[in-house]
Amino acid sequence: HVQLVESGGGSVQAGGSLRLSCETSVDTASTYCVAWFRQALGKEREGVAFIDPGGESTYTDSVKGRFTISQDNAVNTIYLQMDNLKREDTAMYYCAADFCAVGWVRRTVESYNYWGQGTQVTVS
């Protein structure tokens, strides 16, 4: 069982930056897919950024060039650096992880079994 704990959310003005952290209970390098999702009020949860077992990162179009996903395996932590934030980025942000063999990808909410509790990001 994998435990995930997010931190780093808060309130920021448009154009500002935040860095979200997700501490994991296991080493997710090489054998896990990890991701950040978000859910705005009244909307469905959507994938924002993904890292596959080979280390390749993928982003949803609305955050490309503004958000960066990374992981520090020495401290079992996944990060989401968010720059040039916009009001439409306001949402609860969740990190997710699940086992992945090399070549696998997980992009949907349903494909992840392990989730953090979420951290709120508000952009005004």
Disulfide bonds with the S-S distance in Angstrom:
Cys22-Cys95 1.98
Cys33-Cys100 1.93
